[in-house]
Amino acid sequence: MGVQRIESVVYTVDDIDLNVRFFTDFGLTLVARDESSAVFRTRINQTLSLYEGSPRSLPPPTESGPTLREIVWGVDTPAELERLAKQAGADRQTPDGVLHTVDRTGFGVGLTLAGDPGPAPEPPRPANTSGHVTRVNQALRSVGRVRPIRMCHVALNIPKKGREEAVAFYTGLLEFIPTDVVQPMGVFMRVQGDADQHNFLLCHRPDKAGVNHVSYEVNGFDEVIEGGNHMIAQGWQEARRLGRHTVGSNVFRFVHAPCGGRVELAADMDRIDDSYGTRVHETTPPHHIWTLRTNRENAS
């Protein structure tokens, strides 16, 4: 079946201590740490690796400063791993079993066997509306510390020149499925083993290469709110107002990240199947269906 999920993302950073504090506040689990590197884990056993400096095993960065250097994708079977690695031109294998190549923009691409996601997360909290009552005699409380379930998508910026070849690397060689082609902006794609409306975005609107954001699914609307509130309370800077995207429909909250780009808290993403096809947009849909508005700061 091919690629199943994001397995790992790899960043190089200027300040390892600052980044460890950020992702600890964000709710990921720290599983390894030394003076110049750290590894965090999501609840379904994906990893985020941070390196202070630039390991020789990584391709050159696509932009200056802290940034994302490689995405590793999990594949379902050894046969599929071998086939896709050959198609993508993987030219080396590291001791952890990851096969490595570079995409047309210069971002590192890794392929490995998909890990065990572990037990399914608990269901979202039940909600009540008139005529659809699912919670009786159960008062709600704070969700407490938010722990992201998974990395659900990555968005990368790319130059406009060569964007067709950049997309074709993923749709042709790695067999990603294009879901929404927004001609003035970029191409949303999903991997074969996931029903999310997108797992990957190549965005050519900025006309330069670099990390845009990595999105983390949390367990419902309350966790998007409370997770963002916690990050603000810890001194981190919100990047957008709370809202709900048009493409993908997910609720979002963005925070600037010291590793480069932003991280997104996301919930309620559209799920699709093969009948969705590829939808082509000649004009860019609105970024969001809604964002939070308030005039509270102007109230007397």
C-alpha positions as CSV (number, residue, x, y, z in Angstrom):
1,M,0.0,0.0,0.0
2,G,3.0,2.3,0.2
3,V,3.6,5.3,2.6
4,Q,1.5,5.1,5.7
5,R,2.4,8.1,7.8
6,I,5.0,10.7,8.8
7,E,7.6,8.7,10.8
8,S,10.0,11.4,11.8
9,V,11.0,15.1,11.3
10,V,14.6,16.3,11.7
11,Y,15.5,19.9,12.5
12,T,18.8,21.7,13.0
13,V,18.7,24.5,15.6
14,D,20.8,27.2,17.2
15,D,19.9,26.6,20.8
16,I,19.1,23.1,21.9
17,D,18.1,24.1,25.4
18,L,15.5,26.5,24.1
19,N,14.0,24.0,21.7
20,V,13.9,21.3,24.4
21,R,11.9,23.7,26.5
22,F,9.6,24.5,23.6
23,F,8.7,21.0,22.7
24,T,8.4,20.0,26.4
25,D,5.9,22.8,26.9
26,F,4.2,21.7,23.7
27,G,3.5,18.3,25.2
28,L,5.8,15.9,23.3
29,T,7.7,13.2,25.3
30,L,11.5,13.7,25.6
31,V,13.1,10.2,25.0
32,A,16.8,11.1,24.5
33,R,19.0,14.1,25.2
34,D,22.6,15.1,25.2
35,E,24.6,18.3,25.0
36,S,23.8,19.0,21.3
37,S,20.7,16.9,20.4
38,A,17.3,15.7,21.6
39,V,14.6,13.3,20.4
40,F,10.9,13.7,21.2
41,R,8.1,11.3,20.6
42,T,4.4,11.7,19.8
43,R,1.7,9.5,21.3
44,I,1.7,7.2,18.3
45,N,5.5,6.8,18.4
46,Q,6.6,9.3,15.7
47,T,9.8,11.1,16.5
48,L,11.1,14.7,16.3
49,S,14.9,15.0,16.3
50,L,16.8,18.2,17.1
51,Y,20.4,18.8,16.4
52,E,22.5,21.9,17.4
53,G,24.8,22.4,14.5
54,S,24.6,20.5,11.2
55,P,25.3,16.7,11.2
56,R,27.1,15.6,8.0
57,S,24.4,12.9,7.5
58,L,21.9,15.6,6.5
59,P,21.7,17.4,3.1
60,P,22.5,21.1,3.0
61,P,19.8,23.4,4.5
62,T,17.3,25.0,2.1
63,E,17.3,28.2,4.1
64,S,19.5,30.0,6.7
65,G,18.9,29.7,10.4
66,P,17.0,27.0,12.3
67,T,15.0,24.8,9.9
68,L,13.6,21.5,9.0
69,R,16.1,19.3,7.2
70,E,14.5,15.9,6.6
71,I,11.1,14.2,6.7
72,V,11.1,10.4,7.2
73,W,8.1,8.6,5.9
74,G,6.9,5.2,7.2
75,V,6.1,2.5,4.6
76,D,4.0,-0.6,5.3
77,T,6.1,-3.5,4.0
78,P,9.8,-4.3,3.3
79,A,8.9,-4.9,-0.4
80,E,7.2,-1.6,-0.7
81,L,10.1,0.1,1.1
82,E,12.6,-1.3,-1.3
83,R,10.4,-0.4,-4.4
84,L,9.8,3.2,-3.3
85,A,13.4,3.8,-2.2
86,K,14.6,2.7,-5.6
87,Q,12.0,4.9,-7.4
88,A,13.0,7.9,-5.3
89,G,16.7,7.4,-5.8
90,A,17.7,6.6,-2.2
91,D,21.5,6.3,-2.2
92,R,22.4,5.5,1.4
93,Q,21.1,3.7,4.5
94,T,21.9,4.7,8.0
95,P,22.3,2.2,10.9
96,D,18.7,2.9,12.0
97,G,17.5,1.3,8.7
98,V,16.4,4.6,7.1
99,L,17.0,4.9,3.4
100,H,17.8,8.5,2.4
101,T,17.5,10.7,-0.6
102,V,16.8,14.4,-1.4
103,D,13.8,15.9,-3.1
104,R,13.8,18.3,-6.0
105,T,14.0,21.4,-3.7
106,G,16.8,20.0,-1.5
107,F,14.8,18.8,1.5
108,G,16.0,15.5,2.9
109,V,13.6,12.6,2.4
110,G,13.8,9.3,4.4
111,L,12.0,6.1,4.0
112,T,11.7,3.4,6.6
113,L,9.2,0.8,7.8
114,A,6.3,2.3,9.6
115,G,6.5,2.0,13.4
116,D,3.9,0.6,15.7
117,P,1.4,3.4,16.7
118,G,0.5,1.6,19.9
119,P,-3.1,1.6,21.3
120,A,-5.7,4.0,19.9
121,P,-6.0,7.3,21.7
122,E,-9.1,7.8,23.9
123,P,-12.2,9.2,22.1
124,P,-12.9,12.9,22.2
125,R,-15.0,14.3,25.1
126,P,-18.7,13.8,24.5
127,A,-20.6,17.0,23.6
128,N,-24.3,18.0,23.9
129,T,-26.6,19.8,21.6
130,S,-30.4,19.9,21.7
131,G,-31.7,16.6,20.3
132,H,-28.2,15.0,20.5
133,V,-27.3,14.5,24.1
134,T,-24.2,12.3,24.7
135,R,-23.2,13.6,28.2
136,V,-25.5,13.4,31.2
137,N,-24.5,14.1,34.8
138,Q,-20.9,14.6,33.7
139,A,-19.6,18.1,34.3
140,L,-16.5,18.9,32.2
141,R,-13.2,20.1,33.6
142,S,-10.0,21.3,32.1
143,V,-8.3,18.8,29.8
144,G,-5.1,19.4,31.7
145,R,-1.7,19.1,29.9
146,V,-2.3,18.5,26.2
147,R,-0.3,15.7,24.6
148,P,-0.4,15.8,20.8
149,I,-1.5,12.5,19.3
150,R,0.5,12.6,16.1
151,M,2.2,14.7,13.4
152,C,-0.6,14.8,10.9
153,H,0.9,16.9,8.1
154,V,4.0,18.9,7.1
155,A,3.9,22.1,5.0
156,L,7.0,23.2,3.1
157,N,7.6,26.3,1.1
158,I,9.2,25.9,-2.4
159,P,10.2,28.3,-5.2
160,K,7.7,28.9,-8.0
161,K,10.3,27.9,-10.6
162,G,10.4,24.1,-10.8
163,R,7.3,23.6,-8.7
164,E,5.8,21.0,-11.1
165,E,9.0,18.9,-10.8
166,A,8.9,19.4,-7.0
167,V,5.4,18.0,-6.8
168,A,6.1,15.2,-9.3
169,F,8.8,13.8,-7.0
170,Y,6.1,13.1,-4.4
171,T,3.2,12.2,-6.6
172,G,5.2,10.2,-9.1
173,L,8.1,8.6,-7.2
174,L,6.6,8.3,-3.7
175,E,3.0,7.9,-5.1
176,F,1.4,10.5,-2.9
177,I,-2.2,11.4,-3.9
178,P,-2.9,15.0,-4.8
179,T,-6.1,16.1,-3.2
180,D,-6.4,19.8,-3.7
181,V,-4.4,21.7,-6.3
182,V,-4.6,25.4,-5.5
183,Q,-3.0,26.8,-8.6
184,P,-1.9,30.2,-7.2
185,M,-0.6,28.7,-3.9
186,G,0.4,25.0,-3.8
187,V,-0.6,21.4,-3.8
188,F,-2.1,19.4,-0.9
189,M,-1.4,15.7,-0.9
190,R,-2.1,12.6,1.2
191,V,-0.2,9.4,1.6
192,Q,-1.8,6.1,0.5
193,G,-2.2,4.8,4.0
194,D,-4.0,7.8,5.6
195,A,-7.5,9.2,5.1
196,D,-6.6,12.7,6.2
197,Q,-7.5,15.3,3.5
198,H,-3.8,16.1,3.4
199,N,-0.6,14.9,5.1
200,F,1.7,17.1,3.0
201,L,1.7,20.6,1.4
202,L,4.1,22.1,-1.0
203,C,3.4,25.8,-1.0
204,H,5.0,27.8,-3.8
205,R,3.3,31.2,-3.0
206,P,6.3,32.4,-0.9
207,D,8.6,31.6,-3.9
208,K,11.4,30.4,-1.7
209,A,12.4,27.2,0.0
210,G,11.9,26.6,3.8
211,V,9.8,25.1,6.5
212,N,6.2,26.5,6.8
213,H,4.8,24.4,9.6
214,V,4.3,20.9,11.1
215,S,0.8,20.1,12.3
216,Y,0.0,18.0,15.4
217,E,-3.4,16.4,15.9
218,V,-4.9,16.8,19.4
219,N,-8.0,15.2,20.8
220,G,-10.6,17.8,20.0
221,F,-11.5,21.5,20.1
222,D,-10.9,21.9,23.8
223,E,-7.3,20.6,23.4
224,V,-6.6,23.1,20.6
225,I,-7.7,25.9,22.9
226,E,-6.1,24.8,26.1
227,G,-2.9,23.6,24.3
228,G,-2.5,27.1,22.8
229,N,-3.3,28.8,26.0
230,H,-0.6,26.8,27.8
231,M,2.0,27.8,25.2
232,I,1.1,31.4,25.6
233,A,1.3,31.1,29.4
234,Q,4.8,29.7,29.0
235,G,5.9,32.8,27.0
236,W,5.7,31.5,23.4
237,Q,4.3,33.6,20.6
238,E,1.0,32.7,18.9
239,A,1.3,33.0,15.1
240,R,-2.4,33.2,14.1
241,R,-5.7,33.7,15.7
242,L,-7.7,30.5,16.5
243,G,-9.7,29.5,13.5
244,R,-11.0,26.7,11.2
245,H,-9.3,26.1,7.8
246,T,-11.2,26.0,4.5
247,V,-9.1,23.3,2.9
248,G,-9.1,20.4,5.3
249,S,-11.7,22.0,7.6
250,N,-9.6,21.5,10.7
251,V,-9.6,23.8,13.7
252,F,-6.2,25.3,14.2
253,R,-3.9,27.3,16.4
254,F,-0.4,28.2,15.4
255,V,2.7,29.0,17.5
256,H,6.0,30.3,16.3
257,A,8.7,27.6,16.9
258,P,12.4,28.2,17.7
259,C,13.3,25.3,15.4
260,G,12.0,27.3,12.4
261,G,8.5,27.8,11.0
262,R,5.5,27.2,13.2
263,V,3.8,24.3,14.9
264,E,0.0,23.8,14.5
265,L,-2.4,22.4,17.0
266,A,-5.1,20.7,14.9
267,A,-8.4,18.9,15.4
268,D,-11.3,17.7,13.3
269,M,-9.5,17.3,9.9
270,D,-11.6,16.1,7.0
271,R,-11.2,12.4,6.2
272,I,-11.6,11.4,2.6
273,D,-11.5,8.3,0.4
274,D,-10.5,7.7,-3.2
275,S,-13.8,9.1,-4.5
276,Y,-12.7,12.5,-3.4
277,G,-10.4,12.6,-6.4
278,T,-8.1,15.6,-7.1
279,R,-9.8,19.0,-6.9
280,V,-8.3,21.9,-8.9
281,H,-8.8,25.5,-7.7
282,E,-8.0,28.2,-10.2
283,T,-8.2,30.8,-7.4
284,T,-7.1,30.4,-3.8
285,P,-9.9,29.5,-1.4
286,P,-10.1,31.6,1.7
287,H,-7.5,30.5,4.3
288,H,-10.2,29.9,6.9
289,I,-13.9,29.5,7.3
290,W,-13.7,31.6,10.5
291,T,-11.2,33.0,12.9
292,L,-11.8,34.2,16.4
293,R,-12.9,37.9,16.5
294,T,-13.2,39.9,19.7
295,N,-13.7,43.5,20.6
296,R,-13.2,42.7,24.3
297,E,-10.0,44.7,24.5
298,N,-12.0,47.8,23.5
299,A,-14.7,47.2,26.1
300,S,-15.0,49.7,29.0
